Amino acid sequence: MSGYNIRKASWECDRRALCAIRETVFVREQGVPVELEWDEFDAGCTHVLASDAAGNPIGTARFLPGGTIGRMAVLKEWRGKGVGGALLQWLLQEAGDRQIQQVTLNAQIYAAGFYAKFGFQIAGEKFLDAGILHVKMVLRL
């Protein structure tokens, strides 16, 4: 990986960094109401954090115990540089290590093509979440 690294994060220890990325991308950029961004699932999820060479947080995602990927966010200046793919591959490896048979996620419509490159398939109708059009996607491992 060039210019960034990916590691497992702890909600307790890395919360500030994880929240800063999600607030920047979801709340400020996309207009998601702050009260919808934070939920009761964060404490029980496996989180992954991408940082630049200087250690600054640049991307994050989470993996719920049941096999759902969510809250994937990469700072605008780092998009298109492989960070999102590296985060997703890390989470898919985690799913494999846990012998999870199927991974699901709710993709924003514009990002469905990104997930399709990793083998995810659309599994349902479009729906609104936080005012943003999404579609459920599934990957059988």
DRENZADREN-922272 format. One record per residue: residue number from 0; residue in one letter; x, y, z negated of N, C-alpha, C in turn. Coordinates in steps of 0.02 Angstrom, whole numbers, plus 50000, padded with zeros to 5 digits. Layout:
residues N
+-----+----+-------+-------+-------+-------+-------+-------+-------+-------+-------+
|   i | aa |   n_X |   n_Y |   n_Z |  ca_X |  ca_Y |  ca_Z |   c_X |   c_Y |   c_Z |
+-----+----+-------+-------+-------+-------+-------+-------+-------+-------+-------+
| NUM |  a |     X |     Y |     Z |     X |     Y |     Z |     X |     Y |     Z |
...
+-----+----+-------+-------+-------+-------+-------+-------+-------+-------+-------+
//
This chain:
residues 141
+-----+----+-------+-------+-------+-------+-------+-------+-------+-------+-------+
|   i | aa |   n_X |   n_Y |   n_Z |  ca_X |  ca_Y |  ca_Z |   c_X |   c_Y |   c_Z |
+-----+----+-------+-------+-------+-------+-------+-------+-------+-------+-------+
|   0 |  m | 50042 | 49941 | 50000 | 50000 | 50000 | 50000 | 50044 | 50062 | 50000 |
|   1 |  s | 50028 | 50108 | 50042 | 50069 | 50167 | 50049 | 50037 | 50228 | 50016 |
|   2 |  g | 50070 | 50256 | 49967 | 50047 | 50318 | 49937 | 49995 | 50312 | 49882 |
|   3 |  y | 49972 | 50251 | 49867 | 49923 | 50243 | 49813 | 49929 | 50172 | 49786 |
|   4 |  n | 49900 | 50161 | 49727 | 49898 | 50094 | 49699 | 49829 | 50081 | 49670 |
|   5 |  i | 49812 | 50017 | 49664 | 49748 | 49995 | 49639 | 49760 | 49953 | 49577 |
|   6 |  r | 49720 | 49965 | 49526 | 49726 | 49925 | 49465 | 49658 | 49918 | 49431 |
|   7 |  k | 49654 | 49867 | 49390 | 49595 | 49859 | 49348 | 49595 | 49915 | 49297 |
|   8 |  a | 49537 | 49943 | 49285 | 49531 | 49998 | 49237 | 49487 | 49976 | 49179 |
|   9 |  s | 49495 | 50011 | 49124 | 49454 | 49999 | 49065 | 49407 | 50059 | 49055 |
|  10 |  w | 49343 | 50046 | 49048 | 49295 | 50100 | 49037 | 49314 | 50140 | 48975 |
|  11 |  e | 49338 | 50106 | 48923 | 49357 | 50141 | 48862 | 49418 | 50185 | 48872 |
|  12 |  c | 49469 | 50160 | 48905 | 49532 | 50197 | 48912 | 49534 | 50243 | 48973 |
|  13 |  d | 49500 | 50224 | 49027 | 49504 | 50261 | 49090 | 49440 | 50299 | 49107 |
|  14 |  r | 49397 | 50305 | 49060 | 49331 | 50336 | 49072 | 49337 | 50405 | 49103 |
|  15 |  r | 49382 | 50445 | 49078 | 49388 | 50514 | 49103 | 49405 | 50514 | 49178 |
|  16 |  a | 49451 | 50473 | 49199 | 49471 | 50469 | 49269 | 49414 | 50442 | 49312 |
|  17 |  l | 49382 | 50388 | 49289 | 49327 | 50357 | 49327 | 49270 | 50407 | 49335 |
|  18 |  c | 49253 | 50442 | 49281 | 49198 | 50490 | 49284 | 49215 | 50550 | 49328 |
|  19 |  a | 49277 | 50572 | 49327 | 49297 | 50630 | 49368 | 49288 | 50615 | 49442 |
|  20 |  i | 49307 | 50556 | 49464 | 49299 | 50538 | 49534 | 49225 | 50534 | 49552 |
|  21 |  r | 49186 | 50499 | 49513 | 49115 | 50491 | 49527 | 49078 | 50557 | 49524 |
|  22 |  e | 49096 | 50600 | 49478 | 49063 | 50665 | 49474 | 49080 | 50707 | 49536 |
|  23 |  t | 49142 | 50706 | 49557 | 49162 | 50743 | 49616 | 49124 | 50719 | 49678 |
|  24 |  v | 49124 | 50653 | 49689 | 49095 | 50625 | 49750 | 49018 | 50624 | 49747 |
|  25 |  f | 48991 | 50595 | 49695 | 48918 | 50585 | 49694 | 48880 | 50648 | 49672 |
|  26 |  v | 48900 | 50678 | 49618 | 48862 | 50734 | 49590 | 48876 | 50798 | 49630 |
|  27 |  r | 48939 | 50817 | 49638 | 48954 | 50881 | 49672 | 48946 | 50877 | 49747 |
|  28 |  e | 48975 | 50825 | 49779 | 48973 | 50820 | 49852 | 48905 | 50800 | 49878 |
|  29 |  q | 48876 | 50748 | 49848 | 48815 | 50719 | 49875 | 48751 | 50742 | 49840 |
|  30 |  g | 48758 | 50779 | 49786 | 48700 | 50807 | 49752 | 48659 | 50757 | 49711 |
|  31 |  v | 48690 | 50703 | 49690 | 48656 | 50655 | 49647 | 48646 | 50688 | 49578 |
|  32 |  p | 48585 | 50688 | 49551 | 48575 | 50716 | 49485 | 48619 | 50681 | 49433 |
|  33 |  v | 48652 | 50720 | 49392 | 48699 | 50692 | 49344 | 48667 | 50639 | 49300 |
|  34 |  e | 48604 | 50647 | 49283 | 48571 | 50599 | 49239 | 48560 | 50531 | 49274 |
|  35 |  l | 48564 | 50529 | 49340 | 48558 | 50466 | 49376 | 48625 | 50432 | 49387 |
|  36 |  e | 48679 | 50469 | 49382 | 48746 | 50440 | 49395 | 48769 | 50395 | 49338 |
|  37 |  w | 48754 | 50412 | 49278 | 48779 | 50374 | 49220 | 48725 | 50327 | 49195 |
|  38 |  d | 48743 | 50265 | 49183 | 48694 | 50217 | 49160 | 48723 | 50171 | 49107 |
|  39 |  e | 48682 | 50126 | 49083 | 48702 | 50081 | 49029 | 48747 | 50025 | 49053 |
|  40 |  f | 48758 | 50019 | 49118 | 48797 | 49963 | 49144 | 48873 | 49975 | 49143 |
|  41 |  d | 48895 | 50037 | 49142 | 48966 | 50052 | 49146 | 49008 | 50016 | 49094 |
|  42 |  a | 48985 | 50014 | 49032 | 49025 | 49984 | 48979 | 49036 | 49909 | 48990 |
|  43 |  g | 48991 | 49875 | 49024 | 48997 | 49803 | 49034 | 49024 | 49783 | 49102 |
|  44 |  c | 49044 | 49831 | 49143 | 49069 | 49817 | 49210 | 49144 | 49809 | 49211 |
|  45 |  t | 49168 | 49776 | 49263 | 49239 | 49778 | 49279 | 49249 | 49837 | 49325 |
|  46 |  h | 49294 | 49882 | 49307 | 49307 | 49941 | 49347 | 49376 | 49935 | 49380 |
|  47 |  v | 49382 | 49965 | 49438 | 49445 | 49967 | 49474 | 49459 | 50041 | 49489 |
|  48 |  l | 49523 | 50059 | 49485 | 49543 | 50129 | 49493 | 49601 | 50134 | 49543 |
|  49 |  a | 49594 | 50179 | 49591 | 49648 | 50194 | 49637 | 49680 | 50260 | 49615 |
|  50 |  s | 49745 | 50262 | 49616 | 49782 | 50322 | 49598 | 49835 | 50337 | 49651 |
|  51 |  d | 49849 | 50402 | 49660 | 49902 | 50420 | 49708 | 49970 | 50407 | 49677 |
|  52 |  a | 50023 | 50420 | 49714 | 50091 | 50406 | 49691 | 50109 | 50443 | 49627 |
|  53 |  a | 50076 | 50500 | 49615 | 50089 | 50538 | 49554 | 50046 | 50516 | 49495 |
|  54 |  g | 50003 | 50466 | 49508 | 49960 | 50441 | 49454 | 49892 | 50475 | 49449 |
|  55 |  n | 49876 | 50519 | 49496 | 49811 | 50553 | 49495 | 49757 | 50507 | 49522 |
|  56 |  p | 49699 | 50504 | 49488 | 49645 | 50461 | 49512 | 49616 | 50485 | 49578 |
|  57 |  i | 49606 | 50437 | 49625 | 49581 | 50456 | 49691 | 49522 | 50414 | 49714 |
|  58 |  g | 49508 | 50358 | 49680 | 49453 | 50315 | 49700 | 49434 | 50267 | 49645 |
|  59 |  t | 49372 | 50243 | 49647 | 49349 | 50196 | 49597 | 49291 | 50155 | 49624 |
|  60 |  a | 49277 | 50100 | 49591 | 49218 | 50059 | 49604 | 49208 | 50016 | 49542 |
|  61 |  r | 49148 | 49986 | 49538 | 49135 | 49942 | 49482 | 49103 | 49878 | 49506 |
|  62 |  f | 49109 | 49827 | 49464 | 49084 | 49760 | 49479 | 49043 | 49737 | 49419 |
|  63 |  l | 48978 | 49729 | 49430 | 48934 | 49706 | 49377 | 48942 | 49631 | 49368 |
|  64 |  p | 48930 | 49606 | 49307 | 48941 | 49535 | 49293 | 48903 | 49487 | 49340 |
|  65 |  g | 48846 | 49507 | 49366 | 48807 | 49463 | 49410 | 48830 | 49461 | 49482 |
|  66 |  g | 48882 | 49500 | 49500 | 48907 | 49498 | 49568 | 48887 | 49557 | 49611 |
|  67 |  t | 48870 | 49612 | 49580 | 48851 | 49672 | 49618 | 48907 | 49724 | 49615 |
|  68 |  i | 48925 | 49749 | 49673 | 48974 | 49803 | 49678 | 48936 | 49869 | 49680 |
|  69 |  g | 48962 | 49919 | 49646 | 48929 | 49983 | 49645 | 48976 | 50040 | 49629 |
|  70 |  r | 48947 | 50100 | 49635 | 48982 | 50162 | 49617 | 49050 | 50168 | 49650 |
|  71 |  m | 49055 | 50146 | 49713 | 49118 | 50151 | 49749 | 49125 | 50222 | 49776 |
|  72 |  a | 49180 | 50255 | 49757 | 49191 | 50324 | 49777 | 49265 | 50337 | 49788 |
|  73 |  v | 49280 | 50373 | 49841 | 49348 | 50394 | 49857 | 49347 | 50469 | 49870 |
|  74 |  l | 49394 | 50505 | 49841 | 49398 | 50577 | 49852 | 49405 | 50593 | 49926 |
|  75 |  k | 49374 | 50646 | 49948 | 49371 | 50664 | 50019 | 49438 | 50663 | 50053 |
|  76 |  e | 49489 | 50691 | 50022 | 49555 | 50696 | 50055 | 49590 | 50628 | 50062 |
|  77 |  w | 49563 | 50576 | 50030 | 49592 | 50509 | 50035 | 49551 | 50462 | 50078 |
|  78 |  r | 49495 | 50484 | 50103 | 49454 | 50441 | 50146 | 49488 | 50429 | 50212 |
|  79 |  g | 49478 | 50370 | 50240 | 49509 | 50353 | 50303 | 49581 | 50331 | 50298 |
|  80 |  k | 49605 | 50321 | 50237 | 49675 | 50302 | 50226 | 49681 | 50232 | 50195 |
|  81 |  g | 49626 | 50194 | 50196 | 49628 | 50126 | 50171 | 49612 | 50117 | 50097 |
|  82 |  v | 49599 | 50171 | 50062 | 49586 | 50165 | 49990 | 49522 | 50127 | 49976 |
|  83 |  g | 49468 | 50144 | 50012 | 49405 | 50109 | 50002 | 49410 | 50035 | 50017 |
|  84 |  g | 49444 | 50018 | 50071 | 49454 | 49948 | 50088 | 49494 | 49911 | 50035 |
|  85 |  a | 49545 | 49944 | 50008 | 49586 | 49913 | 49956 | 49545 | 49902 | 49892 |
|  86 |  l | 49503 | 49951 | 49875 | 49459 | 49942 | 49816 | 49412 | 49883 | 49827 |
|  87 |  l | 49382 | 49881 | 49887 | 49334 | 49827 | 49902 | 49369 | 49759 | 49902 |
|  88 |  q | 49427 | 49754 | 49931 | 49464 | 49691 | 49932 | 49482 | 49668 | 49861 |
|  89 |  w | 49499 | 49716 | 49818 | 49515 | 49699 | 49748 | 49453 | 49668 | 49715 |
|  90 |  l | 49395 | 49700 | 49726 | 49333 | 49675 | 49696 | 49312 | 49607 | 49725 |
|  91 |  l | 49322 | 49598 | 49789 | 49306 | 49533 | 49819 | 49352 | 49478 | 49793 |
|  92 |  q | 49415 | 49494 | 49781 | 49461 | 49446 | 49750 | 49437 | 49429 | 49679 |
|  93 |  e | 49414 | 49480 | 49643 | 49387 | 49469 | 49575 | 49327 | 49422 | 49578 |
|  94 |  a | 49283 | 49432 | 49627 | 49225 | 49389 | 49635 | 49247 | 49317 | 49649 |
|  95 |  g | 49296 | 49309 | 49693 | 49322 | 49243 | 49708 | 49353 | 49209 | 49647 |
|  96 |  d | 49390 | 49248 | 49609 | 49421 | 49222 | 49548 | 49369 | 49197 | 49498 |
|  97 |  r | 49311 | 49231 | 49498 | 49256 | 49212 | 49453 | 49211 | 49159 | 49484 |
|  98 |  q | 49227 | 49137 | 49543 | 49189 | 49087 | 49580 | 49117 | 49109 | 49592 |
|  99 |  i | 49108 | 49173 | 49605 | 49043 | 49200 | 49621 | 49029 | 49183 | 49694 |
| 100 |  q | 48971 | 49157 | 49708 | 48953 | 49133 | 49775 | 48929 | 49188 | 49822 |
| 101 |  q | 48901 | 49242 | 49793 | 48872 | 49295 | 49834 | 48882 | 49362 | 49800 |
| 102 |  v | 48903 | 49411 | 49839 | 48913 | 49479 | 49815 | 48861 | 49524 | 49849 |
| 103 |  t | 48831 | 49568 | 49811 | 48782 | 49615 | 49840 | 48804 | 49686 | 49825 |
| 104 |  l | 48777 | 49732 | 49864 | 48787 | 49803 | 49851 | 48732 | 49842 | 49886 |
| 105 |  n | 48721 | 49903 | 49864 | 48674 | 49948 | 49896 | 48716 | 50002 | 49930 |
| 106 |  a | 48720 | 49998 | 49996 | 48763 | 50043 | 50034 | 48724 | 50104 | 50057 |
| 107 |  q | 48755 | 50162 | 50052 | 48727 | 50221 | 50085 | 48728 | 50205 | 50159 |
| 108 |  i | 48676 | 50225 | 50194 | 48669 | 50206 | 50265 | 48731 | 50222 | 50306 |
| 109 |  y | 48761 | 50280 | 50295 | 48820 | 50298 | 50335 | 48879 | 50251 | 50323 |
| 110 |  a | 48880 | 50216 | 50265 | 48936 | 50172 | 50247 | 48923 | 50099 | 50264 |
| 111 |  a | 48864 | 50082 | 50290 | 48848 | 50012 | 50304 | 48898 | 49981 | 50353 |
| 112 |  g | 48920 | 50019 | 50403 | 48969 | 49993 | 50451 | 49035 | 49976 | 50418 |
| 113 |  f | 49055 | 50016 | 50369 | 49117 | 50002 | 50331 | 49112 | 49934 | 50298 |
| 114 |  y | 49057 | 49921 | 50263 | 49049 | 49858 | 50227 | 49041 | 49799 | 50276 |
| 115 |  a | 49010 | 49811 | 50333 | 49002 | 49759 | 50384 | 49070 | 49734 | 50408 |
| 116 |  k | 49120 | 49777 | 50410 | 49188 | 49756 | 50430 | 49217 | 49704 | 50383 |
| 117 |  f | 49191 | 49701 | 50322 | 49215 | 49653 | 50273 | 49170 | 49592 | 50269 |
| 118 |  g | 49120 | 49588 | 50315 | 49076 | 49531 | 50318 | 49008 | 49539 | 50285 |
| 119 |  f | 48995 | 49596 | 50255 | 48930 | 49607 | 50224 | 48876 | 49613 | 50278 |
| 120 |  q | 48817 | 49587 | 50263 | 48760 | 49590 | 50309 | 48702 | 49624 | 50275 |
| 121 |  i | 48665 | 49662 | 50314 | 48606 | 49696 | 50289 | 48554 | 49644 | 50269 |
| 122 |  a | 48523 | 49655 | 50211 | 48475 | 49606 | 50184 | 48414 | 49643 | 50157 |
| 123 |  g | 48380 | 49679 | 50199 | 48321 | 49713 | 50175 | 48309 | 49779 | 50212 |
| 124 |  e | 48258 | 49812 | 50192 | 48238 | 49875 | 50223 | 48276 | 49933 | 50191 |
| 125 |  k | 48279 | 49988 | 50226 | 48309 | 50050 | 50199 | 48267 | 50074 | 50141 |
| 126 |  f | 48301 | 50106 | 50093 | 48265 | 50134 | 50035 | 48303 | 50195 | 50010 |
| 127 |  l | 48267 | 50237 | 49973 | 48298 | 50297 | 49943 | 48321 | 50281 | 49873 |
| 128 |  d | 48381 | 50303 | 49857 | 48408 | 50300 | 49790 | 48442 | 50367 | 49777 |
| 129 |  a | 48420 | 50402 | 49726 | 48445 | 50468 | 49710 | 48440 | 50515 | 49770 |
| 130 |  g | 48387 | 50506 | 49810 | 48376 | 50548 | 49867 | 48419 | 50533 | 49928 |
| 131 |  i | 48456 | 50478 | 49926 | 48501 | 50459 | 49980 | 48478 | 50392 | 50008 |
| 132 |  l | 48475 | 50388 | 50074 | 48453 | 50326 | 50107 | 48506 | 50271 | 50099 |
| 133 |  h | 48484 | 50213 | 50076 | 48527 | 50155 | 50063 | 48499 | 50093 | 50097 |
| 134 |  v | 48539 | 50041 | 50099 | 48517 | 49975 | 50121 | 48554 | 49923 | 50079 |
| 135 |  k | 48519 | 49870 | 50060 | 48551 | 49815 | 50023 | 48593 | 49775 | 50072 |
| 136 |  m | 48653 | 49755 | 50050 | 48697 | 49714 | 50091 | 48722 | 49656 | 50049 |
| 137 |  v | 48735 | 49600 | 50083 | 48754 | 49538 | 50049 | 48814 | 49507 | 50085 |
| 138 |  l | 48858 | 49478 | 50045 | 48915 | 49440 | 50071 | 48917 | 49373 | 50035 |
| 139 |  r | 48912 | 49319 | 50073 | 48918 | 49252 | 50044 | 48992 | 49233 | 50046 |
| 140 |  l | 49018 | 49214 | 49989 | 49089 | 49196 | 49984 | 49100 | 49122 | 49993 |
+-----+----+-------+-------+-------+-------+-------+-------+-------+-------+-------+
//
